[in-house]
């Protein structure tokens, strides 16, 4: 019987989740082992010289590359349909790598106003010291991107859905605008994951994730990853990662590669529950508004359907009682865990105005759409009825 050869590019997403990033192991291990080593030996001096010169394949030193880390990088690159990936020690390591690789002195960035707080702080507090400037706008209206561009704009940095107010940016429009002005489009895809959105297919040049969140899904590691569309960009990203030493650890990579295999199952369960919870919240008298991409009331509901295959598991909602109500709700929930981060099997709740975005001036928060009573709710895989009951008792209290 002739053995069929599958075209891996044509396999379904869930098949890719399980099989992408094939194991590198001499003993036939079904999963990639943890190569917990700092350095790799050479068979002879010439082989060592050839590897350092780039003339021969092989590993040298874990900061430069490692089989366990490479397996994860290959997996996420295949899921995002990019040329290859660069894994980092944290999500912010990925953001830092993108900024350092793609910006130069005097460069300008246009970014989503409600972007993850530390991603903004890195530009405002650190890159500004080296002559890099940034303009933060509501990118859910593509015309705002166009208006903010300057001759020195090098990247348009989009987070969609955005953190924490769940705004959606039209990535095809953002890519067209950026490229027409000679800029690159970088997309933080953490909230959607490659299961729901693939920015490189929509025109982005680089996509990044905090794999701490949905990709790993179990709140037990911190890590990041970048995937590039073009080999030249990939080389620039990897060069910065190596120079700054923010490589991922092999054990981290092993856990993330294990976690990503259940991404689709976890996301399907969580977003089904999120839809029920968001619908319930929208009918509550204590709630001023709910921002969930699966609700027709979401301002970018129709746009999101064009570029996402599902609404995801993140909900933002505004309490009528403002800042004080937000703090009280945090103290009353019992099942949802009061903690930052998101995307795990456990449901997490946080109050951005007093937590993740507390360092922003109140006026800047409001400008970014982060109101005083805004609550961010990351739905896990618990029974939705239990989560609703937890919210009910907290709101009624």
C-alpha positions, 0 to 999 in steps of 0.5 A, spaced: 500 500 500 502 506 498 503 511 504 499 518 503 503 524 504 499 529 507 500 537 505 501 540 512 499 547 509 492 544 507 491 540 514 485 544 519 487 548 524 486 543 530 491 538 526 496 544 526 495 545 533 497 538 535 502 537 529 506 543 528 513 544 530 515 537 529 519 534 535 527 534 534 529 528 537 533 522 535 529 517 539 523 518 536 519 522 542 512 523 540 513 530 543 519 535 543 523 533 549 526 539 554 533 540 551 535 544 558 542 545 556 546 552 555 551 550 550 551 544 544 558 540 542 561 540 535 563 534 532 570 537 530 573 544 529 570 545 522 563 544 524 563 549 529 566 554 525 561 552 519 555 553 524 558 560 527 559 562 519 552 560 518 554 555 513 552 549 517 545 547 520 546 546 528 545 549 534 551 553 538 548 556 544 541 556 547 541 564 547 542 563 539 537 557 538 535 551 542 531 545 539 525 545 544 524 553 543 525 552 535 519 547 535 515 552 539 517 558 534 515 553 528 509 551 531 506 558 532 509 561 525 505 555 522 499 557 525 500 565 524 502 563 516 509 567 517 516 565 515 518 563 522 518 565 529 522 568 535 520 566 542 522 571 547 522 571 555 516 575 556 510 578 552 514 585 553 520 582 551 517 581 544 514 588 544 521 590 546 524 586 540 519 589 535 521 596 537 528 595 537 528 592 530 524 596 527 525 603 529 531 608 529 533 614 532 528 620 530 522 615 528 515 615 529 510 610 531 502 611 530 499 606 536 492 604 538 490 609 544 488 603 548 494 599 547 496 594 553 499 599 558 506 597 558 507 597 551 505 604 551 509 606 557 515 603 553 515 608 548 513 614 552 518 613 558 524 609 555 524 610 547 522 617 548 529 618 551 532 616 544 528 621 540 523 616 538 516 619 538 509 616 538 502 618 537 496 614 540 489 614 536 483 611 536 485 606 531 478 603 530 477 609 525 482 608 520 482 615 518 485 617 525 491 612 523 492 616 516 491 623 520 497 621 525 502 619 520 508 623 519 514 622 514 518 619 519 513 614 521 516 607 521 511 603 524 503 602 525 502 598 532 495 595 532 492 591 538 486 588 536 482 587 540 485 592 544 486 592 551 482 593 555 476 596 552 475 591 546 476 596 540 477 592 533 481 595 528 480 594 521 487 590 519 486 590 512 485 598 512 491 599 517 495 595 512 494 599 506 495 606 510 501 604 513 504 601 506 502 607 502 506 611 507 512 606 507 511 604 514 510 597 517 504 594 520 505 590 527 499 587 530 499 585 537 494 579 536 494 576 544 487 577 545 484 573 539 490 568 538 491 565 531 485 561 532 480 567 531 485 572 527 491 571 523 493 578 521 499 576 516 493 574 512 490 581 513 496 585 511 500 585 517 508 585 517 509 582 524 505 579 529 506 578 536 503 575 542 504 574 550 504 567 550 502 567 557 495 568 555 491 564 550 496 560 547 499 557 553 492 558 557 494 555 564 497 561 567 504 558 569 509 561 565 511 568 562 513 568 555 512 572 548 513 570 541 514 574 534 512 572 527 514 575 521 511 575 514 518 576 510 525 573 512 529 580 512 524 582 517 525 576 521 532 576 521 532 583 524 527 581 529 532 575 531 538 579 531 535 584 536 533 578 541 539 575 541 543 581 542 538 583 548 538 576 551 531 576 552 530 569 549 525 564 552 527 558 556 527 551 554 522 549 559 518 555 558 517 553 551 516 546 552 510 548 557 507 553 551 508 548 546 504 543 550 499 548 552 497 551 545 495 544 543 488 545 546 488 552 544 482 551 540 478 547 545 479 552 550 477 558 546 471 554 543 469 553 551 470 560 553 467 564 548 461 560 548 461 562 556 463 569 554 457 570 550 452 567 555 455 572 560 455 578 556 448 577 554 446 577 561 451 583 563 447 587 558 441 586 561 443 588 568 441 595 571 448 596 575 451 595 568 452 602 563 454 598 557 458 591 555 463 591 550 463 584 547 465 582 540 459 577 539 454 582 541 451 586 536 451 592 540 459 592 539 461 598 535 465 594 531 461 588 531 460 587 523 467 589 522 470 584 527 466 578 523 470 580 517 477 579 520 475 574 526 472 567 526 469 568 533 468 573 538 473 570 543 473 570 551 474 577 553 469 582 556 469 589 558 463 592 562 462 599 565 459 599 572 454 605 573 457 607 580 464 608 577 471 608 580 468 606 587 463 601 584 469 597 580 473 597 587 467 594 590 466 589 585 473 586 585 472 585 593 466 581 592 467 576 587 468 569 589 469 565 583 473 569 578 480 570 581 482 578 582 488 578 578 491 581 572 493 577 566 488 573 562 486 567 557 487 562 562 482 556 564 481 560 570 476 566 569 480 573 571 477 579 573 481 586 574 479 594 574 484 597 569 483 604 572 486 602 579 490 596 576 493 595 569 492 602 567 493 606 574 499 609 572 496 613 566 493 620 568 486 620 568 485 624 562 489 620 558 485 614 560 479 617 558 482 619 552 484 612 550 476 610 552 478 607 559 473 609 564 473 609 571 468 604 572 471 599 566 472 592 568 476 587 564 473 580 565 477 574 562 472 568 561 475 561 563 472 554 562 468 554 568 461 552 568 458 559 565 452 558 570 457 558 576 460 565 573 454 568 572 451 567 579 458 569 582 457 576 578 450 576 580 451 576 588 457 581 587 453 586 583 447 585 588 452 586 594 
